């Protein structure tokens, strides 16, 4: 006979107080995700605007900053917007599914809501590790580069 793990041997009691907390989390999660989508829109708009500025004033920008610097910044904005889209989408899906789960007492939506929340935090965690690693590599590169030129 199989033994059950500690997590399988009990059920969570989602009472009215906890449902109230989850309902408040849904409202804030929805608000933050909508702000995220608006921010993504501004980033994409800013990136496209920079490309248009490059096309209109190309001769001035080429002499002042070098060829394509504005396009490079625009690409970075658009790539960051694309990266930022996924955790915002996961947060939005969490809010939508949790709202449905609380309204209809639907266990499947409840499970899917937490699956999306897990994906949101997993994405943010991995992205944070990548950014911290890039910072560390940049610092090492600067230190090595500075020591070579001294």
DRENTORKOL-3810 file (N, C-alpha, C; in nm, 4 decimals):
REM DRENTORKOL-3810
@n.u->0.0831; n.v->-0.1179; n.w->0.0000; ca.u->0.0000; ca.v->0.0000; ca.w->0.0000; c.u->0.0877; c.v->0.1244; c.w->0.0000
@n.u->0.0511; n.v->0.2225; n.w->-0.0802; ca.u->0.1307; ca.v->0.3458; ca.w->-0.0907; c.u->0.1041; c.v->0.4378; c.w->0.0266
@n.u->0.2107; n.v->0.5032; n.w->0.0693; ca.u->0.1945; ca.v->0.6040; ca.w->0.1739; c.u->0.1674; c.v->0.7385; c.w->0.1091
@n.u->0.0798; n.v->0.8161; n.w->0.1717; ca.u->0.0496; ca.v->0.9491; ca.w->0.1208; c.u->0.1496; c.v->1.0483; c.w->0.1777
@n.u->0.1855; n.v->1.1455; n.w->0.0935; ca.u->0.2764; ca.v->1.2487; ca.w->0.1422; c.u->0.2012; c.v->1.3400; c.w->0.2381
@n.u->0.2748; n.v->1.4246; n.w->0.3068; ca.u->0.2147; ca.v->1.5161; ca.w->0.4038; c.u->0.1144; c.v->1.6100; c.w->0.3371
@n.u->0.1394; n.v->1.6464; n.w->0.2110; ca.u->0.0498; ca.v->1.7388; ca.w->0.1414; c.u->-0.0801; c.v->1.6707; c.w->0.0977
@n.u->-0.0757; n.v->1.5387; n.w->0.0779; ca.u->-0.1942; ca.v->1.4677; ca.w->0.0341; c.u->-0.2843; c.v->1.4277; c.w->0.1496
@n.u->-0.2358; n.v->1.4347; n.w->0.2726; ca.u->-0.3115; ca.v->1.3836; ca.w->0.3856; c.u->-0.4063; c.v->1.4854; c.w->0.4470
@n.u->-0.4071; n.v->1.6079; n.w->0.3983; ca.u->-0.5021; ca.v->1.7058; ca.w->0.4523; c.u->-0.5577; c.v->1.7909; c.w->0.3406
@n.u->-0.6721; n.v->1.8500; n.w->0.3663; ca.u->-0.7336; ca.v->1.9401; ca.w->0.2703; c.u->-0.7315; c.v->2.0808; c.w->0.3268
@n.u->-0.7174; n.v->2.1760; n.w->0.2381; ca.u->-0.7195; ca.v->2.3153; ca.w->0.2806; c.u->-0.8624; c.v->2.3593; c.w->0.3029
@n.u->-0.8823; n.v->2.4406; n.w->0.4048; ca.u->-1.0139; ca.v->2.4952; ca.w->0.4331; c.u->-1.0186; c.v->2.6377; c.w->0.3810
@n.u->-1.0843; n.v->2.6565; n.w->0.2672; ca.u->-1.0977; ca.v->2.7899; ca.w->0.2086; c.u->-1.2306; c.v->2.8459; c.w->0.2584
@n.u->-1.2242; n.v->2.9125; n.w->0.3746; ca.u->-1.3457; ca.v->2.9668; ca.w->0.4347; c.u->-1.3763; c.v->3.1064; c.w->0.3800
@n.u->-1.4813; n.v->3.1672; n.w->0.4296; ca.u->-1.5251; ca.v->3.2975; ca.w->0.3792; c.u->-1.4190; c.v->3.4057; c.w->0.3993
@n.u->-1.3455; n.v->3.3992; n.w->0.5098; ca.u->-1.2399; ca.v->3.4986; ca.w->0.5338; c.u->-1.1314; c.v->3.4894; c.w->0.4271
@n.u->-1.0891; n.v->3.3675; n.w->0.3980; ca.u->-0.9858; ca.v->3.3474; ca.w->0.2954; c.u->-1.0399; c.v->3.3865; c.w->0.1585
@n.u->-1.1657; n.v->3.3541; n.w->0.1304; ca.u->-1.2266; ca.v->3.3947; ca.w->0.0034; c.u->-1.2290; c.v->3.5473; c.w->-0.0081
@n.u->-1.2519; n.v->3.6156; n.w->0.1033; ca.u->-1.2479; ca.v->3.7618; ca.w->0.1030; c.u->-1.1090; c.v->3.8133; c.w->0.0684
@n.u->-1.0068; n.v->3.7523; n.w->0.1282; ca.u->-0.8683; ca.v->3.7906; ca.w->0.0974; c.u->-0.8373; c.v->3.7652; c.w->-0.0505
@n.u->-0.8789; n.v->3.6488; n.w->-0.0990; ca.u->-0.8543; ca.v->3.6157; ca.w->-0.2397; c.u->-0.9292; c.v->3.7119; c.w->-0.3323
@n.u->-1.0498; n.v->3.7507; n.w->-0.2944; ca.u->-1.1245; ca.v->3.8483; ca.w->-0.3738; c.u->-1.0529; c.v->3.9815; c.w->-0.3817
@n.u->-0.9916; n.v->4.0228; n.w->-0.2705; ca.u->-0.9145; ca.v->4.1478; ca.w->-0.2712; c.u->-0.7883; c.v->4.1335; c.w->-0.3555
@n.u->-0.7244; n.v->4.0184; n.w->-0.3468; ca.u->-0.6061; ca.v->3.9919; ca.w->-0.4292; c.u->-0.6427; c.v->3.9970; c.w->-0.5771
@n.u->-0.7597; n.v->3.9437; n.w->-0.6117; ca.u->-0.8064; ca.v->3.9459; ca.w->-0.7509; c.u->-0.8173; c.v->4.0895; c.w->-0.8002
@n.u->-0.8761; n.v->4.1751; n.w->-0.7189; ca.u->-0.8927; ca.v->4.3153; ca.w->-0.7598; c.u->-0.7571; c.v->4.3823; c.w->-0.7821
@n.u->-0.6644; n.v->4.3638; n.w->-0.6887; ca.u->-0.5323; ca.v->4.4258; ca.w->-0.7029; c.u->-0.4524; c.v->4.3629; c.w->-0.8161
@n.u->-0.4632; n.v->4.2305; n.w->-0.8313; ca.u->-0.3935; ca.v->4.1632; ca.w->-0.9408; c.u->-0.4441; c.v->4.2104; c.w->-1.0756
@n.u->-0.5736; n.v->4.2286; n.w->-1.0871; ca.u->-0.6319; ca.v->4.2781; ca.w->-1.2112; c.u->-0.5853; c.v->4.4208; c.w->-1.2385
@n.u->-0.5851; n.v->4.5045; n.w->-1.1357; ca.u->-0.5406; ca.v->4.6431; ca.w->-1.1490; c.u->-0.3941; c.v->4.6497; c.w->-1.1932
@n.u->-0.3086; n.v->4.5735; n.w->-1.1260; ca.u->-0.1652; ca.v->4.5745; ca.w->-1.1578; c.u->-0.1406; c.v->4.5186; c.w->-1.2981
@n.u->-0.2147; n.v->4.4154; n.w->-1.3375; ca.u->-0.1947; ca.v->4.3603; ca.w->-1.4717; c.u->-0.2402; c.v->4.4587; c.w->-1.5795
@n.u->-0.3482; n.v->4.5301; n.w->-1.5558; ca.u->-0.3916; ca.v->4.6307; ca.w->-1.6530; c.u->-0.2887; c.v->4.7429; c.w->-1.6623
@n.u->-0.2351; n.v->4.7856; n.w->-1.5483; ca.u->-0.1265; ca.v->4.8845; ca.w->-1.5525; c.u->-0.0067; c.v->4.8309; c.w->-1.6296
@n.u->0.0218; n.v->4.7027; n.w->-1.6141; ca.u->0.1313; ca.v->4.6403; ca.w->-1.6883; c.u->0.1074; c.v->4.6428; c.w->-1.8376
@n.u->-0.0148; n.v->4.6107; n.w->-1.8788; ca.u->-0.0464; ca.v->4.6153; ca.w->-2.0223; c.u->-0.0358; c.v->4.7573; c.w->-2.0763
@n.u->-0.0788; n.v->4.8552; n.w->-1.9985; ca.u->-0.0659; ca.v->4.9958; ca.w->-2.0409; c.u->0.0827; c.v->5.0322; c.w->-2.0535
@n.u->0.1636; n.v->4.9902; n.w->-1.9558; ca.u->0.3074; ca.v->5.0155; ca.w->-1.9617; c.u->0.3721; c.v->4.9504; c.w->-2.0826
@n.u->0.3287; n.v->4.8286; n.w->-2.1148; ca.u->0.3808; ca.v->4.7601; ca.w->-2.2332; c.u->0.3443; c.v->4.8388; c.w->-2.3586
@n.u->0.2218; n.v->4.8887; n.w->-2.3615; ca.u->0.1792; ca.v->4.9706; ca.w->-2.4759; c.u->0.2655; c.v->5.0942; c.w->-2.4912
@n.u->0.2965; n.v->5.1612; n.w->-2.3795; ca.u->0.3833; ca.v->5.2790; ca.w->-2.3850; c.u->0.5235; c.v->5.2424; c.w->-2.4322
@n.u->0.5742; n.v->5.1265; n.w->-2.3886; ca.u->0.7083; ca.v->5.0847; ca.w->-2.4305; c.u->0.7125; c.v->5.0586; c.w->-2.5806
@n.u->0.6107; n.v->4.9895; n.w->-2.6309; ca.u->0.6058; ca.v->4.9620; ca.w->-2.7749; c.u->0.5893; c.v->5.0928; c.w->-2.8522
@n.u->0.5004; n.v->5.1790; n.w->-2.8048; ca.u->0.4802; ca.v->5.3092; ca.w->-2.8695; c.u->0.6093; c.v->5.3904; c.w->-2.8687
@n.u->0.6810; n.v->5.3889; n.w->-2.7558; ca.u->0.8085; ca.v->5.4599; ca.w->-2.7476; c.u->0.9116; c.v->5.4035; c.w->-2.8427
@n.u->0.9176; n.v->5.2710; n.w->-2.8534; ca.u->1.0119; ca.v->5.2084; ca.w->-2.9455; c.u->0.9817; c.v->5.2427; c.w->-3.0901
@n.u->0.8538; n.v->5.2367; n.w->-3.1254; ca.u->0.8149; ca.v->5.2716; ca.w->-3.2632; c.u->0.8411; c.v->5.4190; c.w->-3.2892
@n.u->0.8123; n.v->5.5034; n.w->-3.1901; ca.u->0.8377; ca.v->5.6475; ca.w->-3.2062; c.u->0.9855; c.v->5.6758; c.w->-3.2287
@n.u->1.0722; n.v->5.6040; n.w->-3.1587; ca.u->1.2163; ca.v->5.6230; ca.w->-3.1779; c.u->1.2592; c.v->5.5845; c.w->-3.3192
@n.u->1.2002; n.v->5.4771; n.w->-3.3717; ca.u->1.2325; ca.v->5.4378; ca.w->-3.5097; c.u->1.1879; c.v->5.5464; c.w->-3.6060
@n.u->1.0686; n.v->5.6022; n.w->-3.5832; ca.u->1.0194; ca.v->5.7094; ca.w->-3.6702; c.u->1.1064; c.v->5.8341; c.w->-3.6590
@n.u->1.1515; n.v->5.8660; n.w->-3.5385; ca.u->1.2400; ca.v->5.9811; ca.w->-3.5198; c.u->1.3711; c.v->5.9578; c.w->-3.5947
@n.u->1.4214; n.v->5.8358; n.w->-3.5909; ca.u->1.5438; ca.v->5.8024; ca.w->-3.6626; c.u->1.5263; c.v->5.8266; c.w->-3.8118
@n.u->1.4107; n.v->5.7893; n.w->-3.8643; ca.u->1.3865; ca.v->5.8079; ca.w->-4.0074; c.u->1.3733; c.v->5.9539; c.w->-4.0461
@n.u->1.3098; n.v->6.0344; n.w->-3.9602; ca.u->1.2871; ca.v->6.1758; ca.w->-3.9916; c.u->1.4143; c.v->6.2575; c.w->-3.9767
@n.u->1.4880; n.v->6.2306; n.w->-3.8712; ca.u->1.6056; ca.v->6.3138; ca.w->-3.8427; c.u->1.7341; c.v->6.2326; c.w->-3.8526
@n.u->1.7459; n.v->6.1478; n.w->-3.9521; ca.u->1.8592; ca.v->6.0561; ca.w->-3.9593; c.u->1.9932; c.v->6.1260; c.w->-3.9728
@n.u->2.0023; n.v->6.2332; n.w->-4.0464; ca.u->2.1319; ca.v->6.2981; ca.w->-4.0654; c.u->2.1819; c.v->6.3614; c.w->-3.9362
@n.u->2.0950; n.v->6.4206; n.w->-3.8576; ca.u->2.1351; ca.v->6.4823; ca.w->-3.7298; c.u->2.1790; c.v->6.3766; c.w->-3.6305
@n.u->2.1023; n.v->6.2688; n.w->-3.6208; ca.u->2.1348; ca.v->6.1642; ca.w->-3.5240; c.u->2.2623; c.v->6.0902; c.w->-3.5617
@n.u->2.2875; n.v->6.0731; n.w->-3.6912; ca.u->2.4087; ca.v->6.0025; ca.w->-3.7329; c.u->2.5325; c.v->6.0804; c.w->-3.6930
@n.u->2.5281; n.v->6.2114; n.w->-3.7053; ca.u->2.6461; ca.v->6.2890; ca.w->-3.6687; c.u->2.6585; c.v->6.3043; c.w->-3.5183
@n.u->2.5479; n.v->6.3113; n.w->-3.4469; ca.u->2.5544; ca.v->6.3347; ca.w->-3.3035; c.u->2.5817; c.v->6.2073; c.w->-3.2231
@n.u->2.5176; n.v->6.0969; n.w->-3.2599; ca.u->2.5259; ca.v->5.9770; ca.w->-3.1766; c.u->2.5756; c.v->5.8529; c.w->-3.2496
@n.u->2.5958; n.v->5.8587; n.w->-3.3728; ca.u->2.6388; ca.v->5.7419; ca.w->-3.4478; c.u->2.5204; c.v->5.6755; c.w->-3.5155
@n.u->2.5497; n.v->5.6001; n.w->-3.6167; ca.u->2.4470; ca.v->5.5372; ca.w->-3.6991; c.u->2.3685; c.v->5.4336; c.w->-3.6193
@n.u->2.2377; n.v->5.4476; n.w->-3.6190; ca.u->2.1503; ca.v->5.3454; ca.w->-3.5640; c.u->2.1381; c.v->5.3392; c.w->-3.4136
@n.u->2.1913; n.v->5.4341; n.w->-3.3388; ca.u->2.1803; ca.v->5.4256; ca.w->-3.1934; c.u->2.0358; c.v->5.4335; c.w->-3.1486
@n.u->1.9558; n.v->5.5137; n.w->-3.2137; ca.u->1.8151; ca.v->5.5257; ca.w->-3.1777; c.u->1.7395; c.v->5.3982; c.w->-3.2114
@n.u->1.7723; n.v->5.3373; n.w->-3.3217; ca.u->1.7071; ca.v->5.2112; ca.w->-3.3591; c.u->1.7431; c.v->5.1023; c.w->-3.2575
@n.u->1.8662; n.v->5.1008; n.w->-3.2122; ca.u->1.9076; ca.v->5.0040; ca.w->-3.1105; c.u->1.8298; c.v->5.0197; c.w->-2.9810
@n.u->1.8115; n.v->5.1433; n.w->-2.9384; ca.u->1.7331; ca.v->5.1706; ca.w->-2.8172; c.u->1.5882; c.v->5.1289; c.w->-2.8391
@n.u->1.5356; n.v->5.1565; n.w->-2.9573; ca.u->1.3976; ca.v->5.1185; ca.w->-2.9901; c.u->1.3799; c.v->4.9673; c.w->-2.9841
@n.u->1.4770; n.v->4.8945; n.w->-3.0357; ca.u->1.4702; ca.v->4.7482; ca.w->-3.0321; c.u->1.4739; c.v->4.6981; c.w->-2.8886
@n.u->1.5572; n.v->4.7587; n.w->-2.8056; ca.u->1.5639; ca.v->4.7204; ca.w->-2.6645; c.u->1.4284; c.v->4.7440; c.w->-2.5975
@n.u->1.3654; n.v->4.8585; n.w->-2.6233; ca.u->1.2331; ca.v->4.8871; ca.w->-2.5663; c.u->1.1318; c.v->4.7809; c.w->-2.6073
@n.u->1.1307; n.v->4.7467; n.w->-2.7341; ca.u->1.0318; ca.v->4.6515; ca.w->-2.7838; c.u->1.0591; c.v->4.5114; c.w->-2.7300
@n.u->1.1853; n.v->4.4718; n.w->-2.7208; ca.u->1.2194; ca.v->4.3406; ca.w->-2.6656; c.u->1.1821; c.v->4.3337; c.w->-2.5171
@n.u->1.2110; n.v->4.4401; n.w->-2.4424; ca.u->1.1733; ca.v->4.4421; ca.w->-2.3006; c.u->1.0220; c.v->4.4384; c.w->-2.2834
@n.u->0.9489; n.v->4.5050; n.w->-2.3723; ca.u->0.8027; ca.v->4.4998; ca.w->-2.3675; c.u->0.7546; c.v->4.3570; c.w->-2.3912
@n.u->0.8166; n.v->4.2878; n.w->-2.4850; ca.u->0.7802; ca.v->4.1494; ca.w->-2.5130; c.u->0.8083; c.v->4.0598; c.w->-2.3921
@n.u->0.9235; n.v->4.0786; n.w->-2.3295; ca.u->0.9584; ca.v->3.9999; ca.w->-2.2107; c.u->0.8608; c.v->4.0296; c.w->-2.0969
@n.u->0.8274; n.v->4.1561; n.w->-2.0773; ca.u->0.7383; ca.v->4.1987; ca.w->-1.9696; c.u->0.5949; c.v->4.1521; c.w->-1.9927
@n.u->0.5595; n.v->4.1227; n.w->-2.1173; ca.u->0.4231; ca.v->4.0814; ca.w->-2.1501; c.u->0.3834; c.v->3.9529; c.w->-2.0782
@n.u->0.4733; n.v->3.8557; n.w->-2.0719; ca.u->0.4377; ca.v->3.7241; ca.w->-2.0196; c.u->0.4023; c.v->3.7244; c.w->-1.8705
@n.u->0.4832; n.v->3.7840; n.w->-1.7821; ca.u->0.4401; ca.v->3.7837; ca.w->-1.6422; c.u->0.3121; c.v->3.8636; c.w->-1.6205
@n.u->0.2914; n.v->3.9692; n.w->-1.6974; ca.u->0.1682; ca.v->4.0470; ca.w->-1.6851; c.u->0.0494; c.v->3.9632; c.w->-1.7311
@n.u->0.0672; n.v->3.8875; n.w->-1.8387; ca.u->-0.0394; ca.v->3.8006; ca.w->-1.8876; c.u->-0.0735; c.v->3.6932; c.w->-1.7833
@n.u->0.0283; n.v->3.6321; n.w->-1.7223; ca.u->0.0038; ca.v->3.5315; ca.w->-1.6186; c.u->-0.0731; c.v->3.5922; c.w->-1.5011
@n.u->-0.0379; n.v->3.7128; n.w->-1.4615; ca.u->-0.1077; ca.v->3.7785; ca.w->-1.3511; c.u->-0.2527; c.v->3.8080; c.w->-1.3886
@n.u->-0.2744; n.v->3.8521; n.w->-1.5120; ca.u->-0.4098; ca.v->3.8796; ca.w->-1.5589; c.u->-0.4935; c.v->3.7516; c.w->-1.5614
@n.u->-0.4336; n.v->3.6408; n.w->-1.6112; ca.u->-0.5053; ca.v->3.5134; ca.w->-1.6152; c.u->-0.5357; c.v->3.4636; c.w->-1.4739
@n.u->-0.4411; n.v->3.4832; n.w->-1.3812; ca.u->-0.4660; ca.v->3.4465; ca.w->-1.2422; c.u->-0.5885; c.v->3.5196; c.w->-1.1894
@n.u->-0.5931; n.v->3.6492; n.w->-1.2099; ca.u->-0.7046; ca.v->3.7293; ca.w->-1.1597; c.u->-0.8370; c.v->3.6847; c.w->-1.2206
@n.u->-0.8358; n.v->3.6608; n.w->-1.3501; ca.u->-0.9579; ca.v->3.6197; ca.w->-1.4204; c.u->-1.0076; c.v->3.4841; c.w->-1.3700
@n.u->-0.9162; n.v->3.3868; n.w->-1.3596; ca.u->-0.9550; ca.v->3.2526; ca.w->-1.3161; c.u->-0.9958; c.v->3.2509; c.w->-1.1686
@n.u->-0.9252; n.v->3.3270; n.w->-1.0844; ca.u->-0.9600; ca.v->3.3286; ca.w->-0.9426; c.u->-1.0960; c.v->3.3944; c.w->-0.9215
@n.u->-1.1235; n.v->3.4993; n.w->-0.9964; ca.u->-1.2543; ca.v->3.5646; ca.w->-0.9869; c.u->-1.3640; c.v->3.4657; c.w->-1.0238
@n.u->-1.3428; n.v->3.3909; n.w->-1.1312; ca.u->-1.4392; ca.v->3.2895; ca.w->-1.1736; c.u->-1.4523; c.v->3.1796; c.w->-1.0684
@n.u->-1.3427; n.v->3.1354; n.w->-1.0125; ca.u->-1.3448; ca.v->3.0293; ca.w->-0.9119; c.u->-1.4225; c.v->3.0724; c.w->-0.7881
@n.u->-1.4011; n.v->3.1952; n.w->-0.7439; ca.u->-1.4703; ca.v->3.2436; ca.w->-0.6243; c.u->-1.6192; c.v->3.2664; c.w->-0.6506
@n.u->-1.6507; n.v->3.3125; n.w->-0.7699; ca.u->-1.7903; ca.v->3.3410; ca.w->-0.8037; c.u->-1.8719; c.v->3.2129; c.w->-0.8210
@n.u->-1.8107; n.v->3.1121; n.w->-0.8871; ca.u->-1.8833; ca.v->2.9892; ca.w->-0.9214; c.u->-1.8467; c.v->2.8699; c.w->-0.8330
@n.u->-1.7569; n.v->2.8885; n.w->-0.7353; ca.u->-1.7043; ca.v->2.7786; ca.w->-0.6536; c.u->-1.6509; c.v->2.6660; c.w->-0.7424
@n.u->-1.5714; n.v->2.7041; n.w->-0.8412; ca.u->-1.5192; ca.v->2.6110; ca.w->-0.9403; c.u->-1.3758; c.v->2.5730; c.w->-0.9031
@n.u->-1.3568; n.v->2.4466; n.w->-0.8657; ca.u->-1.2231; ca.v->2.4004; ca.w->-0.8255; c.u->-1.1245; c.v->2.3996; c.w->-0.9408
@n.u->-1.1702; n.v->2.3728; n.w->-1.0631; ca.u->-1.0808; ca.v->2.3713; ca.w->-1.1786; c.u->-1.0248; c.v->2.5112; c.w->-1.2054
@n.u->-1.1106; n.v->2.6138; n.w->-1.2009; ca.u->-1.0628; ca.v->2.7514; ca.w->-1.2169; c.u->-0.9702; c.v->2.7913; c.w->-1.1029
@n.u->-1.0015; n.v->2.7421; n.w->-0.9823; ca.u->-0.9176; ca.v->2.7693; ca.w->-0.8651; c.u->-0.7767; c.v->2.7151; c.w->-0.8882
@n.u->-0.7692; n.v->2.5911; n.w->-0.9378; ca.u->-0.6398; ca.v->2.5268; ca.w->-0.9675; c.u->-0.5662; c.v->2.6023; c.w->-1.0780
@n.u->-0.6378; n.v->2.6371; n.w->-1.1857; ca.u->-0.5756; ca.v->2.7091; ca.w->-1.2969; c.u->-0.5286; c.v->2.8484; c.w->-1.2560
@n.u->-0.6021; n.v->2.9106; n.w->-1.1638; ca.u->-0.5609; ca.v->3.0423; ca.w->-1.1147; c.u->-0.4247; c.v->3.0319; c.w->-1.0472
@n.u->-0.4090; n.v->2.9338; n.w->-0.9602; ca.u->-0.2810; ca.v->2.9193; ca.w->-0.8917; c.u->-0.1713; c.v->2.8705; c.w->-0.9853
@n.u->-0.2075; n.v->2.7956; n.w->-1.0882; ca.u->-0.1093; ca.v->2.7570; ca.w->-1.1892; c.u->-0.0535; c.v->2.8814; c.w->-1.2583
@n.u->-0.1411; n.v->2.9769; n.w->-1.2916; ca.u->-0.0964; ca.v->3.1019; ca.w->-1.3539; c.u->-0.0155; c.v->3.1876; c.w->-1.2572
@n.u->-0.0542; n.v->3.1882; n.w->-1.1304; ca.u->0.0233; ca.v->3.2640; ca.w->-1.0314; c.u->0.1626; c.v->3.2038; c.w->-1.0149
@n.u->0.1692; n.v->3.0697; n.w->-1.0147; ca.u->0.2988; ca.v->3.0015; ca.w->-1.0075; c.u->0.3852; c.v->3.0388; c.w->-1.1277
@n.u->0.3243; n.v->3.0386; n.w->-1.2465; ca.u->0.3981; ca.v->3.0737; ca.w->-1.3677; c.u->0.4459; c.v->3.2184; c.w->-1.3633
@n.u->0.3632; n.v->3.3061; n.w->-1.3095; ca.u->0.4007; ca.v->3.4474; ca.w->-1.2951; c.u->0.5267; c.v->3.4601; c.w->-1.2086
@n.u->0.5221; n.v->3.3995; n.w->-1.0903; ca.u->0.6364; ca.v->3.4110; ca.w->-0.9997; c.u->0.7593; c.v->3.3365; c.w->-1.0511
@n.u->0.7382; n.v->3.2248; n.w->-1.1179; ca.u->0.8512; ca.v->3.1506; ca.w->-1.1753; c.u->0.9209; c.v->3.2348; c.w->-1.2822
@n.u->0.8427; n.v->3.2992; n.w->-1.3685; ca.u->0.8991; ca.v->3.3849; ca.w->-1.4731; c.u->0.9763; c.v->3.5001; c.w->-1.4107
@n.u->0.9155; n.v->3.5666; n.w->-1.3123; ca.u->0.9815; ca.v->3.6793; ca.w->-1.2450; c.u->1.1104; c.v->3.6320; c.w->-1.1770
@n.u->1.1067; n.v->3.5153; n.w->-1.1138; ca.u->1.2256; ca.v->3.4623; ca.w->-1.0469; c.u->1.3384; c.v->3.4313; c.w->-1.1435
@n.u->1.3068; n.v->3.3625; n.w->-1.2521; ca.u->1.4095; ca.v->3.3290; ca.w->-1.3513; c.u->1.4640; c.v->3.4561; c.w->-1.4160
@n.u->1.3747; n.v->3.5496; n.w->-1.4485; ca.u->1.4180; ca.v->3.6755; ca.w->-1.5082; c.u->1.5104; c.v->3.7518; c.w->-1.4125
@n.u->1.4779; n.v->3.7498; n.w->-1.2827; ca.u->1.5627; ca.v->3.8168; ca.w->-1.1832; c.u->1.7009; c.v->3.7528; c.w->-1.1760
@n.u->1.7053; n.v->3.6200; n.w->-1.1804; ca.u->1.8340; ca.v->3.5501; ca.w->-1.1784; c.u->1.9163; c.v->3.5884; c.w->-1.3015
@n.u->1.8530; n.v->3.5937; n.w->-1.4174; ca.u->1.9240; ca.v->3.6306; ca.w->-1.5405; c.u->1.9784; c.v->3.7729; c.w->-1.5304
@n.u->1.8969; n.v->3.8662; n.w->-1.4828; ca.u->1.9402; ca.v->4.0062; ca.w->-1.4711; c.u->2.0540; c.v->4.0200; c.w->-1.3700
@n.u->2.0415; n.v->3.9543; n.w->-1.2553; ca.u->2.1493; ca.v->3.9600; ca.w->-1.1554; c.u->2.2777; c.v->3.9004; c.w->-1.2131
@n.u->2.2664; n.v->3.7907; n.w->-1.2872; ca.u->2.3842; ca.v->3.7301; ca.w->-1.3505; c.u->2.4479; c.v->3.8264; c.w->-1.4498
@n.u->2.3638; n.v->3.8960; n.w->-1.5282; ca.u->2.4177; ca.v->3.9939; ca.w->-1.6234; c.u->2.4880; c.v->4.1090; c.w->-1.5507
@n.u->2.4316; n.v->4.1525; n.w->-1.4387; ca.u->2.4975; ca.v->4.2568; ca.w->-1.3592; c.u->2.6341; c.v->4.2094; c.w->-1.3106
@n.u->2.6387; n.v->4.0870; n.w->-1.2591; ca.u->2.7653; ca.v->4.0331; ca.w->-1.2078; c.u->2.8679; c.v->4.0218; c.w->-1.3216
@n.u->2.8251; n.v->3.9704; n.w->-1.4372; ca.u->2.9162; ca.v->3.9596; ca.w->-1.5508; c.u->2.9624; c.v->4.0973; c.w->-1.5984
@n.u->2.8731; n.v->4.1949; n.w->-1.5958; ca.u->2.9107; ca.v->4.3311; ca.w->-1.6348; c.u->3.0131; c.v->4.3888; c.w->-1.5381
@n.u->2.9916; n.v->4.3703; n.w->-1.4092; ca.u->3.0863; ca.v->4.4203; ca.w->-1.3085; c.u->3.2218; c.v->4.3534; c.w->-1.3264
@n.u->3.2218; n.v->4.2218; n.w->-1.3477; ca.u->3.3483; ca.v->4.1506; ca.w->-1.3702; c.u->3.4165; c.v->4.2032; c.w->-1.4959
@n.u->3.3379; n.v->4.2238; n.w->-1.6026; ca.u->3.3936; ca.v->4.2767; ca.w->-1.7270; c.u->3.4527; c.v->4.4151; c.w->-1.7093
@n.u->3.3857; n.v->4.4999; n.w->-1.6321; ca.u->3.4372; ca.v->4.6351; ca.w->-1.6084; c.u->3.5654; c.v->4.6296; c.w->-1.5270
@n.u->3.5680; n.v->4.5466; n.w->-1.4252; ca.u->3.6880; ca.v->4.5351; ca.w->-1.3416; c.u->3.8048; c.v->4.4804; c.w->-1.4240
@n.u->3.7805; n.v->4.3767; n.w->-1.5015; ca.u->3.8868; ca.v->4.3195; ca.w->-1.5849; c.u->3.9315; c.v->4.4215; c.w->-1.6897
@n.u->3.8351; n.v->4.4868; n.w->-1.7538; ca.u->3.8689; ca.v->4.5873; ca.w->-1.8538; c.u->3.9478; c.v->4.7042; c.w->-1.7943
@n.u->3.9093; n.v->4.7476; n.w->-1.6759; ca.u->3.9802; ca.v->4.8585; ca.w->-1.6117; c.u->4.1220; c.v->4.8174; c.w->-1.5728
@n.u->4.1381; n.v->4.6925; n.w->-1.5285; ca.u->4.2711; ca.v->4.6484; ca.w->-1.4896; c.u->4.3636; c.v->4.6316; c.w->-1.6117
@n.u->4.3053; n.v->4.6006; n.w->-1.7267; ca.u->4.3865; ca.v->4.5863; ca.w->-1.8473; c.u->4.4354; c.v->4.7204; c.w->-1.8989
@n.u->4.3612; n.v->4.8260; n.w->-1.8768; ca.u->4.3990; ca.v->4.9571; ca.w->-1.9277; c.u->4.4738; c.v->5.0430; c.w->-1.8274
@n.u->4.5029; n.v->4.9884; n.w->-1.7124; ca.u->4.5813; ca.v->5.0650; ca.w->-1.6123; c.u->4.7246; c.v->5.0260; c.w->-1.6120
END
